[in-house]
Amino acid sequence: MQVLELDARLHHGRAGLLELRPAWQQLLPQLARRRFFHEWGWFDAWLQELEPQPDGVLFVELRRADRCVAIVPLVARRQRRAGLKLRVLGLPEHDHLPLADIVCEREADGGAVLRALVRGLGQAGIAWDLLRFSMVMDESPLVAGVAAAGMTWRAEPIKICAQVDCDMSWEQFAARLSGNFRSNLSKARHKLAREAAVRFDVAATESEINAVFDTFLAVEASGWKGAEGTAIACRPELVRFYRRLIAHFAPEDRLRLNTLSVGEHAIAAQFCPLDGDTLYIYKLGYDEKYSRFAPGNSLIEKMVRVGGEQRRFRWLNLVGNPPWFEQWKPTGADVRLFIVYGPTWRARALRLLQRMRARLRRTSTRQT
């Protein structure tokens, strides 16, 4: 039986994203693994608040017959590499976008998706030197796709996406931790127990989350982030971005805002998207004045207990791998950057220069 080629339809900016919403919503249940950064609302919040040129963003819809098979968001950039001015198309990138992916049904051939993408760009007269897919987890269809598409490509490691399995009792979980770390958690727990009013709160509904969102912002800005001006509260566009995430995710029961309070003071807080079996600690903060209570780790301990005892979720995911989280003995998935080289002289020149530099580094290493 002949398999029909995928046809590409191009949609531009937020108007294009709105046009795609029905097809996007129909596609999401067909994903092999649906995560928060696949959601239409995630892209809508980014496009409205964090992307400096939203009208220039391209959404390539790939269809077979009457159904959408994949959607590829692309941002055009100019980069200078090795003295070359390169035209780059890639997934959205921002400090507050910790992971990224295309949206693609589980049965789709990743190589066919990439070939159709390139063919569609060419038919639309869109020139490019590099396709840049950054912050991509190993489970993405792009991983198999770049290898199967018959194009020149390379991959670079970026980070590890660390998570812990909460599908067990706290006693079973704690047995895997080092004795020293268990002791530190116990000491913090006892110090908290001596306080007059200690509360662990989980805001789950949209009204509950909105009621404590300003508290989360204050906690997140209470330490060095606030002093250096990098806290969410220091940048109005970030505050609006997170409010849009609340509006999109909370009504679907896909968001939690967790707080640890001592008396009238919130000392730790987490902003957490939630999917079928995973709670993501997407943003967290703690008040350094209360460091004797180990507030960050104390709140993580509480959420591990919630996951294990109440079966609300199985995995607690940090969307990264900060050094302090190693104490929790997480497992990890690789997060990579994938570069696809276009059929242009600039792309060929860059690839040649990169190969020459790699050969020189290997030669230098052998000589030393």
LINGINOR-V416620 format. One record per backbone hydrogen bond with DSSP energy under -0.5 kcal/mol. NH is the residue of the N-H (numbers start at 1). CO is the residue of the C=O. Records with the same first field share a line. If there is no record, write none. Layout:
NH=CO, CO
//
This chain:
4=2
7=63
9=61
11=59
13=57
16=12
17=13
18=14
19=15
20=16
21=17, 18
24=20
25=21
26=22
27=23
28=24
29=25
30=27
31=28
32=104
35=33
38=35
39=36
43=39
44=40
45=41
46=42
47=43
48=44
49=45
50=46
51=46
52=50
54=51
56=53
57=54
58=74
59=11
60=58, 72
61=9, 59
62=60, 70
63=7, 61
64=67
67=64
69=62
70=62
71=103
72=60
73=71
74=58
75=90
77=88
79=86
81=79, 84
84=81
86=79, 84
88=77, 86
89=130
90=75
91=132
97=94
100=135
103=71
104=102
105=69
106=30
108=105
110=108
113=109
114=110
115=111
116=112
117=113
118=114
119=115
120=116
121=117
122=118
123=119
124=120
125=122
126=121
127=125
129=87
130=87
131=340
132=89, 130
133=131, 338
134=132
136=336
137=100
138=334
140=137
143=140
144=140
145=141
146=142
147=143
148=144
149=145
151=146
154=339
156=337
158=335
159=335
161=333
162=160, 320
163=331
164=316
166=164, 314
168=166
173=169
174=170
175=171
176=173
177=174
182=178
183=179
184=180
185=181
186=182
187=183
188=184
189=185
190=186
191=187
192=188
193=189
194=190
195=192
199=261
201=199, 259
203=201, 257
204=202
209=205
210=206
211=207
212=208, 209
213=209
214=210
216=212
217=213
218=214
219=215
220=216
221=217
222=219
226=223
227=223
228=224
229=225, 226
230=225
231=225
234=231
235=232
238=235
239=235
240=236
241=237
242=238
243=239
244=240
245=241
246=242
247=243
248=244
249=245
250=246
252=249
253=250
254=249
256=272
257=203
258=270
259=201
260=268
261=199
262=265
263=197
265=262
266=264
267=260, 265
268=260
269=285
270=258
271=283
272=256, 270
274=254
275=278
279=315
280=273, 278
281=279, 317
282=271, 280
283=271
285=269
287=267
288=286
290=287
291=288
293=290
294=291
298=294
299=295
300=296
301=297
302=298
303=299
304=300
305=301
306=302
307=303
308=304
309=305
310=306
311=307
312=306
314=277
315=277
316=164
317=279, 315
318=162
325=322
326=323
327=324
328=325
329=326
331=163
333=161
335=159
336=136
337=156
338=133
339=154
340=131
341=152
342=129
344=342
348=344
349=345
350=346
351=347
352=348
353=349
354=350
355=351
356=352
357=353
358=354
359=355
360=356
361=357
362=358
363=359
364=360
365=361
366=362
367=363
368=364
//
